[in-house]
Amino acid sequence: TRSVSAPADEPFQIAFDNQESPPHNVAIYRDSPATEKVFGSDPFSGPAVVTYHVPALAAGSYFFRCDVHPDMSGQLTVG
């Protein structure tokens, strides 16, 4: 998924269904240079489903990616 949305100023969940054996994770950054991480998780191998509990974020656009595979990325719109 390249685009996801979440409500502003309230916690939300991300369910990640890793159907592959290589590890993946979810990391959310302020912007695409990925210098300021606002949420991150440890990589996990599949097949497995992990539900992440993301703390409340302010309204705006954020960048997310798999830190193991940076080409797996997209935009999170919080509003």
C-alpha positions as CSV (number, residue, x, y, z in Angstrom):
1,T,0.0,0.0,0.0
2,R,1.4,3.4,-1.0
3,S,-1.1,5.6,0.7
4,V,-2.9,5.2,4.1
5,S,-4.7,7.6,6.4
6,A,-5.4,7.9,10.1
7,P,-7.2,10.3,12.4
8,A,-5.4,13.2,13.9
9,D,-4.6,13.4,17.6
10,E,-5.7,9.9,18.5
11,P,-3.9,6.6,18.6
12,F,-4.5,4.1,15.8
13,Q,-3.5,0.6,14.8
14,I,-1.7,-0.8,11.8
15,A,-2.2,-4.5,11.1
16,F,0.8,-5.8,9.0
17,D,0.3,-9.1,7.3
18,N,3.8,-10.4,6.4
19,Q,3.2,-13.3,4.1
20,E,6.9,-13.7,3.3
21,S,9.7,-15.3,5.2
22,P,12.0,-12.2,4.9
23,P,11.7,-9.8,7.8
24,H,9.7,-6.5,7.4
25,N,8.7,-3.7,9.7
26,V,6.8,-0.4,9.8
27,A,8.5,2.9,10.4
28,I,6.9,6.3,10.2
29,Y,9.0,9.5,9.6
30,R,8.2,13.2,9.5
31,D,9.1,13.3,5.8
32,S,10.8,11.3,3.0
33,P,14.4,12.1,3.9
34,A,13.6,9.7,6.8
35,T,15.8,11.6,9.3
36,E,13.2,12.0,12.1
37,K,11.4,8.7,13.1
38,V,8.1,9.3,14.9
39,F,7.2,5.6,15.2
40,G,9.1,2.4,14.6
41,S,9.0,-1.3,15.1
42,D,11.5,-4.2,15.0
43,P,11.5,-6.3,11.9
44,F,9.6,-9.6,12.0
45,S,9.7,-12.7,9.8
46,G,6.6,-14.3,8.3
47,P,4.3,-15.6,7.7
48,A,2.8,-13.7,10.6
49,V,0.4,-10.8,11.4
50,V,1.5,-8.1,13.8
51,T,-0.7,-5.2,15.0
52,Y,1.1,-2.0,15.8
53,H,-0.3,0.5,18.3
54,V,0.7,3.9,16.9
55,P,0.5,6.8,19.4
56,A,-1.5,9.9,18.4
57,L,0.1,12.0,15.7
58,A,-0.6,15.6,14.8
59,A,-2.4,16.3,11.5
60,G,-0.2,16.3,8.4
61,S,1.6,14.2,5.9
62,Y,4.2,11.6,7.0
63,F,6.4,9.1,5.2
64,F,6.4,5.4,6.0
65,R,8.6,2.6,4.9
66,C,10.0,-0.8,5.7
67,D,13.4,-0.1,7.1
68,V,14.7,-3.4,5.8
69,H,13.4,-2.7,2.3
70,P,13.3,1.1,1.9
71,D,11.7,0.8,-1.5
72,M,8.6,-0.4,0.3
73,S,7.3,3.0,1.2
74,G,4.4,5.4,1.0
75,Q,2.5,8.4,2.4
76,L,0.5,8.5,5.7
77,T,-2.0,11.3,5.8
78,V,-3.1,12.2,9.3
79,G,-6.2,14.4,9.5
